[in-house]
Amino acid sequence: MRVTIAGRHMDVSDELKAWVEKKVKRFPKFYSREPLHCEVVLDNENESRKAVEIKYHSGGKVFVAKYESVDFSTAIDKAVEKMEHQLRRFEDKISKHKGRE
């Protein structure tokens, strides 16, 4: 899976990139389709507002999670948590769907 990490209004440090990459590499565990690409945008609008947007492209679908906080660690954790919840719900929906017989 390809992971793209970009910073808006900031330069992203190598350790922050590594930490984000480690977090998003867990997504295929929650949604078993072919993972294609994950885009993460870290936005430093001002000192009291840090935003994270994650777009996960997998199995012909695009999942999006956004979160804003006062620091990046909280924003990243909450956005990853939201994405994992979306992927789990979608996987459950597909696996429990009964098709035609």
Secondary structure, 3 states (H helix, E strand, C coil): CEEEEEEECCCCCHHHHHHHHHHHCCHHHHCCCCEEEEEEEEEEEECCEEEEEEEEEECCEEEEEEEEECCHHHHHHHHHHHHHHHHHHHHHHHHHCCCCC
